[in-house]
Amino acid sequence: MPAPAAADGPHGIDDLRPAAHTADPAEAESRLDGRGVRFRPRPDVPELPEVTALSWMVTDLASGKVLAAKDVHRPLPPASTLKTLFALTVLPKFSQREVHTVSLEDLAGIESGSSLAGLREDMPYQVADLWHGVFLSSGSDAVHTLASMNGGWRKTIDDMQETARRLGARDTRVASADGFDTPGQVSSAYDLTLFGQAGLTNADFAHFASTKRAQLPQEGGPDAFTIQNTNRLLVGSHGVRPYDGLIGVKNGYTTHAGNTLIAAARRDGRTLLVTLMNPQSGGRNAVYEETRALLDWGFEAAPTAAAVGVLPAMEPDELTSAPRPVAHRPRPVPLHKAGIAAQTDGVLFRRNWWFLSAAGAVGVIGAAGLGTALWRRRRTARATSPGPDPSESGPV
């Protein structure tokens, strides 16, 4: 069976929805609040690459050091990168082996032109299948189904807003759980970085974020087909070379948001997280190539660069085990190897990657402790390509 249409590309109708950029920016007290590029030049630190994105951020996850940034609290539509907040909110609630039969009610309300995983009514899927649809195809059908299981669309939006509040993501306003452009829905490079950081403390999140290809349903059968991750920097497609050491996370595109990307990569024991929103160069792969340039710069600069800010450390809540920010860290957090490597062609993924254990829970990737951070702080949705491509359709 061929993969479903509308799983990739920028040809959506979301631009018919006005006022997607509007929101009341939250008050914030942060070293990163200022406008423009934040970077501390030093003789032993390379110059920043040319980056046209409206907002971006480079973070060393082990230490929490923000190495360089631009307008990180600028409220912008996040496109499908908002699905990271959806995953943080809903992923812990259901066993991956739980089976759910998709109903017509589950699929109600999907915006015309949305990216789809290709779920079928009256077909049973494991919850893991649904998350493959969310992370790989950026499928609104998978998001709507999981939101229905979570108690409904409105409840899920409220839950996501509460998760953002708990993480200190005060730039984020959630109006659509799948990140589809909706009036008033915004996030920021800072908040998306928090979502990526928190997500990588969860082994399931990290697994799905790094998965290149999957069978849907994964149990196979006559109606099964293969879906591929629309993150071009992860899989290498549409003229983009895969990035060595990329862990993945999430890409997005809508007409209002432009291209957005949260990307984590690990090299030589160091894990960097780059968030980039709406490149202005006009290149069809600009979001990937500008992220590549920032990752390359970050790995070279990290040993000697001075921080322009520090992310809050994340540790699991004592009652729920959900990640929460910690303003003060009395001692470094121990790191542990766990595993997860994305599958290659024809082979199921084998686990082989890094997680941070904090207070006995699965923790964030990194090589050293998350370090002491004095933190005072303070917004969604379609995945993939920067420019039109004949093979693409629908907002991600």
C-alpha positions as a printed NumPy array, in Angstrom:
array([[  0.   ,   0.   ,   0.   ],
       [  1.344,   3.476,  -0.782],
       [  1.863,   5.898,   2.048],
       [ -0.999,   8.392,   2.495],
       [ -0.897,  11.788,   0.888],
       [ -0.516,  15.006,   2.833],
       [  2.225,  13.653,   5.057],
       [  4.772,  16.281,   4.106],
       [  5.038,  19.74 ,   2.637],
       [  3.872,  23.355,   2.826],
       [  0.798,  23.502,   0.585],
       [ -1.802,  24.157,   3.265],
       [ -4.753,  26.507,   3.539],
       [ -3.88 ,  27.736,   7.022],
       [ -3.134,  31.188,   5.628],
       [ -6.889,  31.719,   5.425],
       [ -6.961,  32.012,   9.191],
       [ -6.145,  35.59 ,  10.232],
       [ -4.375,  36.879,  13.294],
       [ -2.291,  33.773,  13.881],
       [  0.569,  35.942,  15.075],
       [ -1.315,  37.843,  17.759],
       [ -0.852,  37.208,  21.453],
       [ -0.112,  39.168,  24.525],
       [  3.577,  38.556,  25.268],
       [  4.106,  37.364,  28.802],
       [  6.135,  39.43 ,  31.18 ],
       [  9.53 ,  37.854,  31.618],
       [ 12.648,  38.387,  33.649],
       [ 15.508,  36.67 ,  31.899],
       [ 19.026,  37.334,  30.795],
       [ 17.789,  36.464,  27.328],
       [ 14.989,  39.009,  27.226],
       [ 16.838,  41.546,  25.101],
       [ 16.279,  41.93 ,  21.374],
       [ 18.78 ,  40.936,  18.727],
       [ 21.611,  38.411,  18.723],
       [ 23.028,  37.389,  22.103],
       [ 26.623,  36.188,  21.832],
       [ 29.806,  36.929,  23.782],
       [ 32.752,  37.197,  21.379],
       [ 36.06 ,  35.77 ,  22.577],
       [ 39.328,  35.246,  20.739],
       [ 39.069,  31.463,  21.063],
       [ 35.403,  31.223,  19.986],
       [ 34.496,  31.107,  16.262],
       [ 32.237,  33.752,  14.787],
       [ 28.587,  32.893,  14.423],
       [ 27.381,  31.689,  11.028],
       [ 24.939,  33.778,   9.017],
       [ 21.416,  32.932,  10.15 ],
       [ 18.279,  34.558,   8.7  ],
       [ 15.726,  33.024,  11.083],
       [ 13.59 ,  35.446,  13.067],
       [ 14.43 ,  33.64 ,  16.285],
       [ 16.889,  30.911,  17.279],
       [ 18.772,  29.42 ,  20.223],
       [ 21.772,  27.116,  20.734],
       [ 21.958,  25.243,  24.054],
       [ 24.4  ,  22.775,  25.583],
       [ 22.042,  20.351,  27.33 ],
       [ 24.492,  18.942,  29.856],
       [ 25.306,  22.301,  31.415],
       [ 22.178,  24.176,  30.372],
       [ 24.394,  26.92 ,  28.915],
       [ 22.792,  28.965,  26.164],
       [ 25.746,  29.532,  23.832],
       [ 24.094,  32.036,  21.498],
       [ 20.582,  33.194,  20.723],
       [ 18.397,  35.707,  18.93 ],
       [ 15.046,  37.108,  20.1  ],
       [ 14.266,  33.944,  22.023],
       [ 11.092,  35.302,  23.63 ],
       [  9.654,  36.681,  20.392],
       [  6.103,  35.286,  20.08 ],
       [  5.795,  33.39 ,  16.805],
       [  3.521,  30.634,  15.479],
       [  5.332,  27.327,  16.115],
       [  3.697,  25.048,  13.55 ],
       [  4.131,  21.326,  14.298],
       [  6.967,  21.873,  16.737],
       [  4.063,  22.458,  19.158],
       [  3.457,  18.715,  18.945],
       [  6.402,  18.381,  21.338],
       [  4.232,  20.041,  24.   ],
       [  1.361,  17.747,  23.008],
       [  3.642,  14.737,  23.487],
       [  4.932,  15.981,  26.831],
       [  1.326,  16.294,  27.965],
       [ -0.263,  13.09 ,  26.613],
       [  2.564,  10.58 ,  26.083],
       [  2.847,   9.512,  29.762],
       [ -0.877,   8.778,  30.044],
       [ -1.161,   5.605,  27.964],
       [  0.785,   2.38 ,  27.644],
       [  2.465,   2.039,  24.263],
       [  0.913,  -1.439,  23.911],
       [ -2.632,  -0.275,  24.595],
       [ -4.889,  -0.894,  21.586],
       [ -7.393,   1.705,  20.403],
       [ -9.831,   1.332,  17.51 ],
       [-10.087,   4.626,  15.651],
       [-13.618,   5.974,  15.394],
       [-15.26 ,   8.599,  13.222],
       [-15.574,  10.753,  16.334],
       [-11.805,  10.535,  16.92 ],
       [-11.152,  12.017,  13.479],
       [-13.768,  14.776,  13.683],
       [-12.61 ,  18.373,  13.46 ],
       [ -9.387,  17.861,  11.491],
       [ -8.657,  21.053,   9.585],
       [ -8.78 ,  20.767,   5.802],
       [ -5.252,  20.601,   4.412],
       [ -3.732,  19.191,   7.603],
       [ -0.896,  16.698,   7.435],
       [ -2.131,  13.14 ,   7.965],
       [ -0.562,   9.858,   9.051],
       [ -3.254,   7.852,   7.213],
       [ -5.222,   6.345,  10.115],
       [ -8.346,   4.436,   9.122],
       [-11.689,   4.42 ,  10.818],
       [-12.628,   1.17 ,  12.595],
       [ -9.019,  -0.088,  12.494],
       [ -7.267,  -1.002,  15.765],
       [ -3.883,   0.592,  16.442],
       [ -1.463,   0.324,  19.309],
       [ -0.752,   3.621,  21.031],
       [  2.815,   3.354,  19.719],
       [  1.381,   3.424,  16.18 ],
       [ -0.383,   6.679,  16.966],
       [  2.824,   8.26 ,  18.267],
       [  4.683,   7.177,  15.145],
       [  1.976,   9.045,  13.255],
       [  2.524,  12.138,  15.4  ],
       [  6.31 ,  12.265,  15.279],
       [  7.054,  10.915,  11.798],
       [  4.127,  12.122,   9.676],
       [  3.104,  15.01 ,  11.927],
       [ -0.352,  13.552,  11.49 ],
       [ -3.284,  15.554,  12.772],
       [ -5.357,  12.367,  12.591],
       [ -3.029,  10.788,  15.154],
       [ -3.128,  13.905,  17.346],
       [ -6.928,  14.037,  17.228],
       [ -7.178,  10.353,  18.123],
       [ -4.857,  10.663,  21.107],
       [ -6.599,  13.87 ,  22.201],
       [ -9.922,  12.025,  22.064],
       [ -8.448,   9.298,  24.267],
       [ -7.25 ,  12.04 ,  26.617],
       [-10.765,  13.382,  27.145],
       [-11.258,  15.57 ,  24.12 ],
       [ -9.775,  18.413,  22.094],
       [-10.592,  21.235,  24.503],
       [ -9.372,  19.337,  27.547],
       [ -6.121,  18.458,  25.771],
       [ -5.498,  22.112,  24.878],
       [ -6.066,  23.064,  28.517],
       [ -3.755,  20.266,  29.644],
       [ -1.065,  21.452,  27.217],
       [ -1.345,  24.995,  28.531],
       [ -0.921,  23.695,  32.05 ],
       [  2.143,  21.682,  31.009],
       [  3.636,  24.82 ,  29.452],
       [  2.959,  26.718,  32.657],
       [  4.597,  24.012,  34.764],
       [  7.706,  24.05 ,  32.577],
       [  7.968,  27.839,  32.755],
       [  7.09 ,  28.275,  29.059],
       [  5.295,  31.569,  29.482],
       [  5.436,  32.698,  25.865],
       [  3.205,  29.841,  24.738],
       [ -0.511,  30.209,  23.988],
       [ -2.161,  26.96 ,  22.874],
       [ -5.232,  27.173,  20.633],
       [ -4.858,  23.977,  18.578],
       [ -3.328,  20.78 ,  19.939],
       [ -1.784,  19.802,  16.592],
       [ -0.086,  23.158,  16.023],
       [ -2.299,  24.158,  13.091],
       [ -2.294,  27.945,  12.682],
       [ -5.06 ,  29.305,  14.859],
       [ -5.661,  32.909,  15.974],
       [ -3.732,  33.667,  19.14 ],
       [ -1.537,  30.564,  19.051],
       [  2.123,  31.357,  19.556],
       [  5.271,  30.043,  21.19 ],
       [  8.924,  31.078,  21.184],
       [ 12.372,  29.666,  20.588],
       [ 12.92 ,  29.661,  24.344],
       [  9.745,  27.723,  25.082],
       [ 10.333,  25.229,  22.255],
       [ 13.8  ,  24.654,  23.672],
       [ 12.233,  23.893,  27.052],
       [  9.88 ,  21.393,  25.359],
       [ 12.769,  19.707,  23.572],
       [ 14.845,  19.58 ,  26.736],
       [ 11.989,  18.135,  28.797],
       [ 11.005,  15.677,  26.059],
       [ 14.463,  14.181,  25.899],
       [ 14.172,  13.193,  29.555],
       [ 11.503,  10.699,  28.475],
       [ 12.719,   7.508,  26.82 ],
       [  9.568,   7.084,  24.708],
       [  9.668,  10.689,  23.507],
       [ 13.324,  10.329,  22.568],
       [ 12.635,   7.062,  20.761],
       [  9.825,   8.457,  18.624],
       [ 11.701,  11.721,  17.981],
       [ 14.668,   9.815,  16.553],
       [ 12.744,   7.195,  14.568],
       [ 13.343,   7.471,  10.837],
       [ 10.826,   4.991,   9.46 ],
       [  8.045,   2.838,  10.825],
       [  5.361,   0.439,   9.683],
       [  1.789,   1.652,  10.278],
       [  0.363,  -0.38 ,  11.885],
       [  3.63 ,  -1.739,  13.201],
       [  2.145,  -5.251,  13.449],
       [  1.915,  -5.285,   9.668],
       [ -0.934,  -6.87 ,   7.731],
       [ -2.476,  -6.259,   4.314],
       [ -3.292,  -2.621,   5.062],
       [  0.102,  -1.684,   6.573],
       [  2.406,   0.824,   4.895],
       [  5.708,   2.543,   5.691],
       [  5.892,   6.113,   6.919],
       [  9.095,   8.168,   6.944],
       [ 10.039,  10.985,   9.274],
       [  9.571,  14.351,   7.562],
       [ 12.603,  15.801,   9.386],
       [ 15.025,  16.068,   6.453],
       [ 18.028,  16.648,   8.688],
       [ 17.351,  13.285,  10.345],
       [ 16.593,  11.086,   7.326],
       [ 18.363,  12.949,   4.512],
       [ 15.855,  13.83 ,   1.796],
       [ 14.825,  16.585,  -0.623],
       [ 18.446,  17.583,  -1.127],
       [ 19.349,  17.729,   2.58 ],
       [ 22.232,  15.593,   3.863],
       [ 21.509,  13.83 ,   7.174],
       [ 23.336,  15.41 ,  10.093],
       [ 25.889,  13.19 ,  11.782],
       [ 24.837,  12.518,  15.367],
       [ 21.336,  13.953,  15.014],
       [ 18.95 ,  12.671,  17.638],
       [ 15.959,  14.247,  15.961],
       [ 13.06 ,  15.936,  17.775],
       [ 10.514,  17.823,  15.577],
       [ 10.096,  19.99 ,  12.496],
       [  7.124,  22.063,  11.38 ],
       [  5.701,  24.228,   8.63 ],
       [  2.644,  26.394,   8.086],
       [  2.089,  29.442,   5.928],
       [  2.082,  31.806,   8.916],
       [  4.847,  30.097,  10.858],
       [  7.141,  29.418,   7.947],
       [  9.547,  26.608,   8.78 ],
       [ 10.351,  25.747,  12.377],
       [ 12.667,  23.117,  13.837],
       [ 13.815,  21.718,  17.169],
       [ 16.946,  19.618,  16.604],
       [ 19.191,  17.784,  19.057],
       [ 22.517,  16.212,  18.118],
       [ 25.243,  14.385,  20.031],
       [ 28.955,  14.291,  19.232],
       [ 31.956,  13.328,  21.334],
       [ 29.935,  13.146,  24.52 ],
       [ 28.25 ,  16.537,  24.082],
       [ 24.56 ,  17.071,  23.274],
       [ 23.391,  20.322,  21.703],
       [ 19.847,  21.507,  21.152],
       [ 19.08 ,  24.079,  18.442],
       [ 15.682,  25.703,  18.002],
       [ 15.105,  27.807,  14.895],
       [ 11.967,  29.678,  13.77 ],
       [ 11.05 ,  31.089,  10.358],
       [ 14.187,  31.582,   8.211],
       [ 13.891,  34.596,   5.914],
       [ 16.338,  33.591,   3.18 ],
       [ 13.67 ,  31.985,   1.025],
       [ 15.679,  28.782,   0.499],
       [ 13.531,  25.646,   0.412],
       [ 15.843,  23.902,   2.894],
       [ 16.915,  26.976,   4.855],
       [ 15.565,  25.751,   8.18 ],
       [ 17.727,  22.622,   7.931],
       [ 20.872,  24.256,   6.593],
       [ 20.777,  27.107,   9.115],
       [ 20.251,  24.568,  11.906],
       [ 23.185,  22.543,  10.534],
       [ 25.377,  25.658,  10.612],
       [ 24.383,  26.438,  14.207],
       [ 25.028,  22.855,  15.332],
       [ 28.456,  22.855,  13.666],
       [ 29.248,  26.176,  15.295],
       [ 27.987,  24.984,  18.669],
       [ 30.106,  21.842,  18.742],
       [ 33.179,  23.897,  17.896],
       [ 32.392,  26.759,  20.259],
       [ 30.963,  24.927,  23.273],
       [ 34.243,  24.129,  25.07 ],
       [ 35.219,  27.796,  25.352],
       [ 32.086,  29.881,  24.696],
       [ 30.734,  32.046,  27.487],
       [ 27.066,  31.507,  28.313],
       [ 24.537,  34.202,  27.473],
       [ 21.957,  32.489,  29.671],
       [ 21.229,  29.223,  31.46 ],
       [ 18.24 ,  26.941,  31.084],
       [ 16.567,  25.678,  34.241],
       [ 17.53 ,  22.157,  35.191],
       [ 14.803,  19.536,  34.799],
       [ 14.004,  16.886,  37.365],
       [ 11.014,  14.55 ,  37.754],
       [  8.131,  15.607,  39.963],
       [  7.945,  13.413,  43.061],
       [  4.275,  12.551,  42.514],
       [  3.874,  12.404,  38.745],
       [  7.463,  11.849,  37.502],
       [  6.747,  14.554,  34.9  ],
       [  9.751,  16.854,  34.276],
       [  9.684,  20.173,  36.073],
       [ 12.177,  23.052,  36.148],
       [ 14.409,  23.563,  39.151],
       [ 15.74 ,  27.031,  39.872],
       [ 18.652,  25.89 ,  42.006],
       [ 20.656,  22.715,  41.649],
       [ 22.758,  21.861,  44.733],
       [ 24.883,  19.281,  42.942],
       [ 25.45 ,  17.881,  39.469],
       [ 22.967,  15.315,  38.232],
       [ 24.483,  11.923,  37.336],
       [ 24.225,  10.82 ,  33.727],
       [ 23.414,   7.384,  32.459],
       [ 23.687,   5.646,  29.107],
       [ 20.472,   4.07 ,  27.956],
       [ 19.881,   3.471,  24.349],
       [ 18.111,   4.407,  21.207],
       [ 19.281,   4.689,  17.646],
       [ 16.911,   5.296,  14.762],
       [ 16.213,   2.404,  12.42 ],
       [ 17.94 ,   2.229,   9.098],
       [ 16.273,   1.023,   5.904],
       [ 14.482,  -2.292,   6.482],
       [ 15.669,  -2.704,  10.062],
       [ 13.781,  -1.998,  13.239],
       [ 15.384,   0.537,  15.519],
       [ 17.701,  -0.58 ,  18.224],
       [ 17.977,   1.336,  21.405],
       [ 21.301,   3.086,  21.916],
       [ 21.384,   6.596,  23.333],
       [ 21.793,   8.8  ,  26.373],
       [ 19.452,   9.851,  29.085],
       [ 19.969,  11.794,  32.263],
       [ 18.764,  10.243,  35.494],
       [ 17.521,  12.72 ,  38.071],
       [ 16.217,  11.572,  41.441],
       [ 15.912,   8.012,  40.224],
       [ 13.914,   8.784,  37.062],
       [ 14.944,   8.608,  33.432],
       [ 16.725,  11.883,  32.768],
       [ 18.121,  14.204,  30.131],
       [ 20.9  ,  13.516,  27.596],
       [ 24.27 ,  14.965,  28.381],
       [ 27.843,  14.352,  29.323],
       [ 28.114,  16.257,  32.576],
       [ 25.62 ,  17.41 ,  35.194],
       [ 23.07 ,  20.009,  34.451],
       [ 24.849,  22.294,  36.843],
       [ 23.632,  25.028,  39.141],
       [ 21.401,  27.561,  37.428],
       [ 19.863,  30.689,  38.855],
       [ 16.691,  30.878,  36.806],
       [ 13.849,  33.286,  36.499],
       [ 11.687,  32.939,  33.499],
       [  8.918,  32.952,  31.856],
       [  4.353,  29.431,  22.978],
       [  2.212,  25.699,  17.28 ],
       [  1.922,  23.222,  13.574],
       [  2.913,  21.229,  10.87 ],
       [  6.082,  19.488,  10.002],
       [  8.614,  19.798,   7.325],
       [  9.877,  21.604,   4.313],
       [ 10.76 ,  25.243,   3.754],
       [  9.409,  25.724,   0.314],
       [  6.995,  24.277,  -2.179],
       [  7.842,  20.886,  -3.617],
       [  5.799,  18.936,  -6.17 ],
       [  5.736,  15.913,  -3.847],
       [  4.322,  17.754,  -0.861],
       [  0.882,  18.758,   0.349],
       [ -0.825,  19.888,   3.533],
       [  0.434,  21.785,   6.614],
       [  2.645,  19.868,   9.007]])
